[in-house]
Amino acid sequence: MKRQTGTFTALGNDHQIYTIYEYTYFEDTRSYDASLTAEIPGLKDFLTSDWEPVDCKENGNYEILTTGVILRRVEPRASNQPLSSPMSPL
């Protein structure tokens, strides 16, 4: 079973802000006793709010597969602080 397990904001190298949704596949591990069930999380999928597939890169970046836009996760900020780009110096 696949279900949404997270969401975050990312800044693209095209200077656009994207909402990324994380989906996790869960494996049902039913035991011989039906009352003892558990789910084990497995592979994850990442999609933009427009349903574009996103790949998680080794260096902590993400890439929108259909456009090649490179994304960096943006950490939450206080509402009175400006949004700065982690991809370029201030």
Phi, psi and omega per residue, in radians:
M1 nan 2.439 3.130
K2 -1.981 2.355 3.073
R3 -2.587 2.739 -3.139
Q4 -1.199 2.255 -3.099
T5 -2.150 -0.040 3.125
G6 -3.057 2.938 3.071
T7 -2.659 2.573 3.074
F8 -2.694 2.897 3.129
T9 -1.762 2.472 3.132
A10 -2.371 2.584 3.098
L11 -1.842 2.224 -3.108
G12 -1.581 2.779 3.076
N13 -1.219 -0.054 3.009
D14 -1.644 0.152 3.104
H15 1.187 0.312 3.057
Q16 -1.698 2.668 3.081
I17 -1.788 2.318 -3.087
Y18 -2.110 2.549 2.955
T19 -1.728 2.208 -3.116
I20 -1.967 2.293 3.116
Y21 -1.852 2.343 3.120
E22 -1.814 2.242 3.081
Y23 -2.077 2.379 -3.134
T24 -2.076 2.385 3.027
Y25 -1.516 2.316 3.131
F26 -2.019 2.353 3.105
E27 -1.699 2.210 3.096
D28 -1.393 2.144 -3.124
T29 -1.968 1.222 3.134
R30 -1.195 2.355 3.096
S31 -1.616 -3.095 3.101
Y32 -1.103 -0.408 3.111
D33 -1.766 2.004 -3.070
A34 -1.034 -0.365 3.141
S35 -1.402 -0.193 -3.141
L36 -1.881 1.443 -3.138
T37 -2.029 2.650 3.103
A38 -2.597 2.792 3.065
E39 -2.093 2.423 3.104
I40 -1.959 2.167 3.114
P41 -1.213 2.524 -3.121
G42 -2.223 -2.306 -3.096
L43 -1.108 2.704 3.124
K44 -2.103 2.567 2.997
D45 -2.040 2.554 3.053
F46 -2.153 2.340 -3.133
L47 -2.379 2.557 3.022
T48 -1.322 3.034 3.096
S49 -1.173 -0.273 3.058
D50 -1.673 0.229 3.108
W51 1.189 0.431 3.062
E52 -1.438 2.342 -3.133
P53 -1.222 2.462 -3.113
V54 -2.152 2.366 3.129
D55 -1.828 2.400 3.071
C56 -1.548 2.106 -3.107
K57 -1.576 2.831 -3.112
E58 -1.098 -0.567 -3.062
N59 -1.495 0.197 3.116
G60 1.578 -0.063 3.051
N61 -1.487 2.977 3.063
Y62 -2.230 2.766 3.108
E63 -2.392 2.274 3.018
I64 -1.334 2.027 -2.975
L65 -1.148 -0.571 -3.081
T66 -1.395 -0.388 -3.081
T67 -2.043 -0.332 -3.087
G68 1.399 0.086 3.128
V69 -1.154 2.276 3.101
I70 -1.591 2.341 -3.079
L71 -2.031 2.568 2.978
R72 -2.158 2.314 3.122
R73 -1.117 2.368 3.117
V74 -1.829 2.168 3.135
E75 -1.307 2.631 3.096
P76 -1.022 2.592 -3.129
R77 -2.342 2.842 3.043
A78 -1.209 2.619 -3.045
S79 -1.143 -0.341 -3.120
N80 -1.658 0.073 3.136
Q81 -1.782 2.444 3.125
P82 -1.238 2.672 3.079
L83 -1.430 2.062 3.116
S84 -1.895 2.684 -3.115
S85 -1.516 2.126 3.086
P86 -1.296 -0.097 -3.101
M87 -1.599 -0.179 3.140
S88 -2.487 2.637 3.139
P89 -1.180 2.685 3.132
L90 -1.332 nan nan
